[in-house]
C-alpha cells in the first residue's frame, strides 16, 4: 500500500495510519536523506521479527535506530561528552553512529547486543514518524536484494538501492510505503564507530567527516 504525502505538510491521517501499522507489528518504508528505509516499532516483537526476516540476519551488523533527537539517543545508548558533541555537530544528517547499547535493547531484540547504530536523518518523514510514535524505530536500508528468496547477505551496495517509492512494492512484507514523489539518490550513510576510545570510520558514505 502506498500513501502519497507532501513532505512539508504531512497529512495527520496518514501519520495515524503509520502509527497504527507500526504498533500492530507492521513494517513501513519511507524516504530518508540517503536512500529508502524500512522500519518497525522498537516496542513490537512481531515487527522486529518481521524486520529480521526481511534483512536476513542481525548477527553481523549493529541494529540501527532512527531517532529525532540526541536526548532520544541517550535513552537507548551510553553517551560520553565527546560523543555527544560530535553527534550534535553532525546531526541531522547522513550518519550512523555505533554506540554501546543499554540493556533495554537486548530485551527488546531477544539477543545479546552490546552495540547499536543510531541515526538522526535530515528528512521530515522519518522524523515525523518517530515524533508521532514518541520513541525511536528500528530501521534497515531497502535493497533490491530483498526481493530474492533466500537472501542472507547483509552488505549493501549502492546499485541495489531504490530511487522511487513505487519500486519498493517489489519487497514482500512491507505494509505501507510513504511516498513524497521525490526520486532519491542511490547513496549510503557514513557509519562511525564510537564504542572505543577513538572514533573509527566503518563506512564512507555521503556524510563528510
C-alpha positions, 0 to 999 in steps of 0.5 A, spaced: 500 500 500 502 506 498 500 513 501 502 519 497 504 525 502 507 532 501 513 532 505 512 539 508 505 538 510 504 531 512 497 529 512 495 527 520 491 521 517 496 518 514 501 519 520 495 515 524 495 510 519 503 509 520 502 509 527 497 504 527 501 499 522 507 500 526 504 498 533 500 492 530 507 489 528 507 492 521 513 494 517 513 501 513 518 504 508 519 511 507 524 516 504 530 518 508 536 523 506 540 517 503 536 512 500 529 508 502 528 505 509 524 500 512 522 500 519 518 497 525 516 499 532 522 498 537 516 496 542 513 490 537 516 483 537 512 481 531 515 487 527 522 486 529 521 479 527 518 481 521 524 486 520 529 480 521 526 476 516 526 481 511 534 483 512 536 476 513 540 476 519 542 481 525 548 477 527 553 481 523 551 488 523 549 493 529 541 494 529 540 501 527 535 506 530 532 512 527 531 517 532 529 525 532 533 527 537 540 526 541 536 526 548 532 520 544 539 517 543 541 517 550 535 513 552 537 507 548 545 508 548 551 510 553 553 517 551 560 520 553 561 528 552 565 527 546 560 523 543 555 527 544 558 533 541 560 530 535 553 527 534 550 534 535 555 537 530 553 532 525 546 531 526 541 531 522 544 528 517 547 522 513 550 518 519 550 512 523 553 512 529 555 505 533 554 506 540 554 501 546 547 499 547 543 499 554 540 493 556 533 495 554 535 493 547 537 486 548 530 485 551 527 488 546 531 484 540 531 477 544 539 477 543 545 479 546 547 486 543 552 490 546 552 495 540 547 499 536 547 504 530 543 510 531 541 515 526 538 522 526 536 523 518 535 530 515 528 528 512 521 530 515 518 523 514 522 519 518 522 524 523 515 525 523 514 518 524 518 517 530 515 524 533 508 521 532 510 514 535 514 518 541 520 513 541 525 511 536 524 505 530 528 500 528 530 501 521 534 497 515 536 500 508 531 497 502 535 493 497 533 490 491 536 484 494 530 483 498 526 481 493 530 474 492 528 468 496 533 466 500 537 472 501 542 472 507 547 477 505 547 483 509 552 488 505 549 493 501 551 496 495 549 502 492 546 499 485 541 495 489 538 501 492 531 504 490 530 511 487 522 511 487 517 509 492 513 505 487 519 500 486 519 498 493 512 494 492 517 489 489 519 487 497 514 482 500 512 484 507 512 491 507 505 494 509 505 501 507 510 505 503 510 513 504 511 516 498 513 524 497 514 523 489 521 525 490 526 520 486 532 519 491 539 518 490 542 511 490 547 513 496 549 510 503 550 513 510 557 514 513 557 509 519 562 511 525 564 507 530 564 510 537 564 504 542 572 505 543 576 510 545 577 513 538 572 514 533 573 509 527 570 510 520 566 503 518 563 506 512 564 512 507 558 514 505 555 521 503 556 524 510 563 528 510 567 527 516 
